[in-house]
Amino acid sequence: MAAADPAPQSSIDGAIRYGLGEPLTTDQIAALNISVLPNGEGLPEGKGSAREGATVYATHCAACHGDEGEGRGDFVALVGGQGTLSSTQPVLTVGSYWPTATTAFDYIRRAMPYTTPGVLTADEVYAVTAWILEKNQIIAPGTVLDRRTLPKVRMPNKDGFLPDPRPDVAR
């Protein structure tokens, strides 16, 4: 026979408590708070270049995205597509479509590699981001990305998005 669910209890602040689990510590919350905003707020310490990123990419990304970022099977291309957005067959890549380099970093950090998201260190994410941006000719060869330089990268389609008109969204 299964144990009965604990009865909810009201607390002083009016919130309902169920008596399950335990409160998170400040360190546990900080470990989960990995959001990086378009302006770069939230970027971690670390750094990386495309040269370092080539190894990270070959190890963790190429099996799905191709040796040169060209895409493979159902996995999207990361490189190329510039000049195709107004065509009847736009090619949406980091180099053609993505609005900010910081949100590319954020996506890689959270969701990649596909089979083991979150395993890359901050240095590895900076490095593979640099590799993708250099392959798309967005940054010069040898550029080192970090929390100060990454927000300064200007993406080709930065102005290709409409602002969010909702009043609760900061502009």
N, C-alpha and C positions, 0 to 999 in steps of 0.2 A: 504494500500500500504506500503510495507516494505521500510525502509530507505536504501538509497544507501550505499554501502560499502565506507568507507573513501578512498580517493585516496592516493596511496603510495607516500611518500615523501623521497627524498634522504637527508641524513644528512651530516655534515662536514666529518665524518669518512667514508663516502661512503655506510654505511648500509642503507637499506630501512626501513623506519618506516611507520607503518600503522595507527598510532594514536589510537590503541586499548590497553586497559589494562593500567597498571601502572608499573613502575620499582619495582623490588623486593628490599626490604631492606636487609642489611647485615644479620640481625637476621633471616629473612625469608629464605635466602639462607642457612644459617648455620643449620636451622631446617631440611632442606631437604637433607643436605649433611651428610648422615649417613653411608657411605661406610666404611667397615672394610676390610683391606687388609690381605692377608695371614700372613704377619709379625706382625700383630696386630695394625698397624697404623690405627687410627680412632676409636679404642675402647673407649667407654665412661667411665666416672667415675662410680663406683658402685661395688658391689660384691655379691656373692651368693654361697651357698653350696647345695649339693644334698638334705640335710634334708629340707631346705627351698624350694627347687625345687620340692619336692614330692607334696606339696600342690598346687603349680602352675601347675604342670603336671596334677594332678587329676582334677583340675578346668578347664584348658584350652586345654589339649592335649589328655587325655585318651579316650574321646568319639570317636575320630577318630583312634588314634594310639594304643589303647588297654591299659589295666590297667598297664601292665609291659613293654610297648613299643613293643609288639609283632606284631602290625599291626592289622587292622580290615577292612574287606571288601576290598575296593579299596585303602584304606589308608595304606601306606607302613609301614613296621616294622622299628623301630629305633634301636632296640637292637638285638644282635646276628649276625650270618652270618660269624663270624671269621673262616678263613680256607676254605671258599667256593669259593673264587674268581677264582681259577684255575679249578674248577669243571665244569661240563656241566650245572649245575643249580646254578649259583652264587646267593647269597643272599646279595643284596646291602643295607647296613644299615650304620648309622653313625659309628658304631663300626667296620665294615668290609671294607668299601669303602672310606669314607670321608677322604680327604687328610690332612686337617688342622682343628683344633678346632676353630680357629678364624673365618673361613668361615662358619662353622656350626652356630656359634653365629650370624653372619651377616644374614644368611638365616632365622633363627628363628626370629630375630628382625624385618626383613622386611616383611616376608610372613606369620607368624604364630601369633595367631591361624588362621586357614583357613578362618573362617567366619568373623573375625574381626582383620585383620593384623594391627600391629603397636600399639596395646593397652597395651602391656606389658612394664613395666618400665625396665630400664637398670638392676636394681637389680634382677627383675624377670627373665630376659633373662639369666643373669649369672647363676642364681639358676637352671633354667630348663636345661641349657646346662650342668651344673655340674651333675644334676640328670641323664641325658642321658649318659654322659661320665662315671659316676660311675657304672651305670647299665651294661655298656659294659666292665667294669673292666679296663678302661683306666686311671682313676685317683683313688687314694686311698680314702677310705671312710673318710669323714670329710674334704676333700680338699676344700678350699675356692678359687673360681675363681674371678679374677679381671683383670684390664688392664695389670698388670705386670705378673700374673701367667698364664693366658690363652694362650698367645703366646708360652709359654714354654712346653705346653702339646704336647707330641709326639704321633701322631696317628699311628695305626698299618699299614695303607696303604700309609703313607707319601711318600714312594719311589716308589709307584706303578703308577705314572703318568710320562709321557714323557714331557720334557721341551718344551715350545712353541718356535719354531725356527724363528718366524717372527722377523725381525730386529727392529721393533718398540716396542717390548715387553721386558720390563726389566727382567733380570734373577735374 
